[in-house]
Amino acid sequence: MTHIRTLILGGGMSGLSCAYHLKSDYQLWEKSDEPGGLSRSVKKDGFVFDHTGHLLHLRDPYTLTLIPKLLGDNLVKNVRNAWIYSSGAFTRYPFQANTYGLPKRVVEACLKGLIDAQLASPPTPLPVGEGGPPKAGGEASPETLRKWVLRTFGAGFGEYFFFPYNEKLWTVSPDALTAEWMAPFVPKPSVAEIVEGAFTDRTQQYGYNATFLYPREGGIQSLAFAFAKSIKNIRLKQEVKTIDLERREATSASGETLSFDTLVTSLPLARFLALAKPLPSDIAAAAKTLRWTSVYNLNLGIQRPRLTDKHWIYFPEKKYPFYRVGFPMNFSDKMTPPGCSSMYIEIAYRPGQPPDDKKTLQACLRGLYDCGLLDRNDKIISQGVLQIPTAYVIFDKNRTPSTNTILSYLKSQNVHSIGRFGGWKYSYMEEAILEGKATAEAIDSL
Ligand SMILES: Cc1cc2nc3c(=O)[nH]c(=O)nc-3n(C[C@H](O)[C@H](O)[C@H](O)COP(=O)(O)OP(=O)(O)OC[C@H]3O[C@@H](n4cnc5c(N)ncnc54)[C@H](O)[C@@H]3O)c2cc1C
């Protein structure tokens, strides 16, 4: 049996980055026939689609150097142009800073709610440091998303955006969600800015993703390929089937067994725990509490140039089946054949209950005609569906205590569970890349 110092499971951004930065010996096992994980792209009928939108929001000086080094001149910079469609109007993102253009009754309800919330209690700090990444090991917030929204923005903003939007995205009620994940992802404009944004079309940018980088050609998977080019020991089509934590051995679907000193896994935590043996009963019990959503990604190629200049649009209202629609042709003009536009449509669902293809296409087209994004004469020349079975970790009351218990046990077993799903959190590619690097450095320092 071969012995290796480090076995890395999963060739998404976190696993690739770990392998890229490791100096000591390793093997990377990836079940797919291509690297990239969620950051893979598909080419169809001359269009390029990611698994919905995958944009590079970089803030760290290291990634700001690394990504151009890997992609060279295959990189474009965009200033975010994100919108919300509700009550028959398009308003700028974020909703809470830009109600200008909505019907008067909606603006009034939002501002009245804000005033009531301000009078009821002075604003308190967000549960996690604003601007920083969500911490997998942070304190469980006892506050529900609903209470946080009511306290921070008031009932009107809740009713017209936060409650319906989050229920669509997470597939559970805002009462069942905690507010822990929100700080880095939900901009918090001042009261003065919110009031001004109700009366003026402001263009001030908010939030962690005001600009983004994107590969000029090839979609986001270009970055995964660039990483993979510098990685020697990547084994594709190598799916791990069992992990013996006592014997420190992993066996693949093809029957190959490898022994290791250190294990790095970026598999969804619940999936990893289903493959790992033996597990103490409290870990097995904690694993049972982990919940997540899946995403159905419908991609359309349309024979019409530049059907919008927007990058993506949020749809909070129930009558639209999708929570967001994005436009790859505006990330880079190499994403479509000349004279065409493209869109990705995102629909969240509970694991194991995917929506019906035919009904979903009809419902999406109805929604797109209704809001005016598509015209009934538009010719759809490409169409495809991508599934993301593990898309968003549900932050319910069990998520943080269970994740902390599981991750500290794995750490005691010299298992580094990293990335968005290994760490069981809400995070993005930059964090996965940095975590892969930090893990490699920790292993090499021993
Ligand atoms: C809808 C959506 C939109 C997003 N948009 C953005 C965005 O715009 N910008 C951004 O920065 N981030 C975005 N993200 C987050 C981003 O996808 C993740 O942070 C990042 O891709 C996580 O990389 P990872 O390596 O941790 O996990 P993954 O990419 O999930 O990689 C895990 C790998 O493990 C492999 N694997 C699974 N099981 C096995 C097995 N048994 N054996 C071997 N290999 C296995 C998988 O095939 C996969 O390649 C988005 C996520 C979603 C769901």
The ligand as an ORCA input file, in Angstrom:
! r2SCAN-3c Opt
* xyz 0 1
  C     -24.934     29.405     -6.076
  C     -23.540     29.770     -5.643
  C     -22.961     30.932     -6.113
  C     -21.677     31.293     -5.682
  N     -21.108     32.429     -6.166
  C     -19.853     32.783     -5.780
  C     -19.237     33.957     -6.291
  O     -19.793     34.690     -7.111
  N     -17.992     34.257     -5.840
  C     -17.314     33.477     -4.937
  O     -16.179     33.803     -4.580
  N     -17.874     32.356     -4.444
  C     -19.127     31.998     -4.841
  N     -19.706     30.847     -4.337
  C     -18.950     30.069     -3.335
  C     -17.899     29.174     -3.980
  O     -18.509     28.248     -4.855
  C     -17.180     28.384     -2.912
  O     -16.720     29.206     -1.872
  C     -15.969     27.617     -3.442
  O     -16.186     27.131     -4.730
  C     -15.719     26.484     -2.499
  O     -14.663     25.691     -2.957
  P     -14.328     24.371     -2.164
  O     -13.058     23.828     -2.691
  O     -14.379     24.648     -0.713
  O     -15.554     23.370     -2.459
  P     -16.038     22.657     -3.829
  O     -15.865     23.563     -4.979
  O     -17.407     22.149     -3.521
  O     -15.037     21.458     -3.991
  C     -15.214     20.215     -3.368
  C     -14.690     19.134     -4.322
  O     -14.807     17.858     -3.703
  C     -15.096     16.929     -4.718
  N     -15.653     15.708     -4.100
  C     -16.878     15.552     -3.545
  N     -17.017     14.288     -3.092
  C     -15.843     13.654     -3.357
  C     -15.367     12.339     -3.126
  N     -16.137     11.405     -2.518
  N     -14.097     12.017     -3.513
  C     -13.300     12.940     -4.122
  N     -13.717     14.205     -4.377
  C     -14.967     14.553     -3.995
  C     -16.093     17.653     -5.587
  O     -16.207     17.045     -6.872
  C     -15.475     19.049     -5.621
  O     -14.608     19.185     -6.725
  C     -20.969     30.465     -4.757
  C     -21.568     29.296     -4.295
  C     -22.832     28.945     -4.729
  C     -23.450     27.690     -4.218
*
